[in-house]
Amino acid sequence: MLSKSRFNPASGISDFWNEIRKPTPYRWPILALSIMPVALILYWAMGSTVYGEPERPRITYITTLDAARTDAEIMAENRANQEIKDLREAERERVAARKREMYKALGAAAGMNVEEIERKAEAERAAEAAAEAKRREELSKRAAESAGQ
């Protein structure tokens, strides 16, 4: 079926062979120019580099902590870290309160109702704290359920 089709490559190849065998002066440069676009595209496509996934690191233990620490040392370190965390949180709260006072002074100077704004902001903070407490309670329930299984 393909031999009778007009898309048969055999007749095209035989025509090409008949033309390339003729001794014309520009046959080799024309052939080189004809091959060059395909060769450049293939060169570009073959030059692309694909990198594989890196090997996952193998971690055996944390080397920054002493393996021979006692439980008392661990608890003392945890308490010290908690104190640092509490101090940072207190400083963060102090800065936030100072910012609120500055914004209240600015709002009062601009003629805004700062008491109303403060009341709304306090309600938002209370709602956020309640949502956080509820989330923590649900997480602790899940942890207790999974530990009991």
C-alpha positions as CSV (number, residue, x, y, z in Angstrom):
1,M,0.0,0.0,0.0
2,L,2.8,2.4,0.9
3,S,4.7,1.6,-2.3
4,K,1.8,3.0,-4.4
5,S,1.4,6.1,-2.2
6,R,2.8,9.4,-3.2
7,F,4.4,9.6,0.2
8,N,6.7,6.7,-0.5
9,P,10.3,7.6,0.5
10,A,11.9,5.3,-2.0
11,S,11.2,7.6,-5.0
12,G,12.4,10.6,-3.0
13,I,15.7,8.9,-2.1
14,S,16.2,7.8,-5.7
15,D,15.6,11.3,-7.0
16,F,18.1,12.7,-4.4
17,W,20.7,10.1,-5.4
18,N,20.3,11.0,-9.1
19,E,20.8,14.7,-8.3
20,I,23.7,14.3,-6.0
21,R,25.6,12.1,-8.5
22,K,25.4,14.9,-11.2
23,P,28.8,16.7,-11.3
24,T,27.5,20.3,-10.4
25,P,30.0,22.7,-8.9
26,Y,27.9,23.6,-5.8
27,R,26.4,20.2,-4.8
28,W,28.6,19.7,-1.7
29,P,28.1,23.2,-0.3
30,I,24.4,22.9,-0.8
31,L,24.4,19.5,0.9
32,A,26.4,20.9,3.8
33,L,24.0,23.9,4.2
34,S,21.0,21.6,4.0
35,I,22.4,19.3,6.7
36,M,23.5,22.2,9.0
37,P,20.1,23.2,10.5
38,V,19.3,19.6,11.5
39,A,22.8,19.1,12.8
40,L,22.6,22.3,14.9
41,I,19.2,21.3,16.4
42,L,20.5,17.8,17.2
43,Y,23.7,19.3,18.7
44,W,21.6,21.6,20.9
45,A,19.3,18.8,22.0
46,M,22.0,16.4,22.8
47,G,23.9,19.0,24.9
48,S,21.1,19.4,27.5
49,T,22.1,18.1,30.9
50,V,19.7,16.4,33.2
51,Y,20.7,16.0,36.8
52,G,19.4,13.2,39.0
53,E,18.2,13.5,42.5
54,P,21.0,14.0,45.1
55,E,21.5,11.1,47.5
56,R,19.7,11.7,50.7
57,P,22.0,12.2,53.7
58,R,22.2,9.6,56.3
59,I,21.9,11.0,59.8
60,T,22.7,8.7,62.7
61,Y,22.5,11.0,65.7
62,I,22.9,14.7,66.7
63,T,26.5,15.4,67.3
64,T,26.1,18.7,69.0
65,L,24.7,17.1,72.2
66,D,26.8,15.0,74.6
67,A,25.6,11.4,74.4
68,A,26.4,10.9,78.1
69,R,24.2,13.6,79.5
70,T,22.0,12.7,82.5
71,D,18.3,13.4,82.7
72,A,19.0,16.1,85.3
73,E,21.3,17.9,82.9
74,I,18.8,17.6,80.1
75,M,16.0,19.1,82.3
76,A,18.3,21.9,83.5
77,E,19.1,22.8,79.9
78,N,15.4,22.7,79.0
79,R,14.6,25.0,81.9
80,A,17.3,27.4,80.9
81,N,16.0,27.4,77.3
82,Q,12.5,27.9,78.5
83,E,13.6,30.9,80.6
84,I,15.3,32.4,77.5
85,K,12.1,31.8,75.5
86,D,10.0,33.5,78.2
87,L,12.3,36.5,78.3
88,R,12.1,36.9,74.5
89,E,8.3,36.6,74.6
90,A,8.1,39.2,77.4
91,E,10.3,41.6,75.4
92,R,8.2,41.0,72.3
93,E,5.1,41.8,74.3
94,R,6.7,44.9,75.8
95,V,7.6,46.2,72.3
96,A,4.1,45.4,71.0
97,A,2.5,47.3,73.9
98,R,4.8,50.2,73.3
99,K,3.8,50.3,69.6
100,R,0.2,50.2,70.6
101,E,0.7,53.2,72.9
102,M,2.4,55.1,70.2
103,Y,-0.4,54.3,67.7
104,K,-3.0,55.3,70.3
105,A,-1.2,58.7,70.7
106,L,-1.0,59.1,67.0
107,G,-4.7,58.2,66.6
108,A,-5.7,60.6,69.4
109,A,-3.7,63.4,67.7
110,A,-5.5,62.6,64.4
111,G,-8.9,62.8,66.0
112,M,-9.7,59.0,65.9
113,N,-11.7,57.1,68.5
114,V,-8.8,55.2,70.0
115,E,-10.9,53.5,72.7
116,E,-13.1,51.9,70.1
117,I,-10.1,50.8,68.0
118,E,-8.4,49.4,71.1
119,R,-11.5,47.5,72.1
120,K,-11.8,45.9,68.7
121,A,-8.1,45.0,68.6
122,E,-8.4,43.5,72.1
123,A,-11.4,41.4,71.0
124,E,-9.4,40.2,68.0
125,R,-6.4,39.3,70.2
126,A,-8.7,37.4,72.6
127,A,-10.3,35.5,69.7
128,E,-6.8,34.5,68.4
129,A,-5.7,33.4,71.9
130,A,-8.9,31.3,72.3
131,A,-8.4,29.7,68.8
132,E,-4.8,28.9,69.7
133,A,-5.8,27.3,73.0
134,K,-8.5,25.2,71.3
135,R,-6.0,24.1,68.7
136,R,-3.5,23.1,71.4
137,E,-6.2,21.2,73.3
138,E,-7.2,19.3,70.1
139,L,-3.5,18.4,69.5
140,S,-3.0,17.2,73.0
141,K,-6.1,15.0,72.7
142,R,-4.9,13.5,69.5
143,A,-1.5,12.9,71.0
144,A,-3.1,11.2,74.1
145,E,-5.3,9.1,71.8
146,S,-2.4,8.0,69.6
147,A,-0.2,7.2,72.7
148,G,-3.0,5.1,74.2
149,Q,-3.3,2.9,71.1
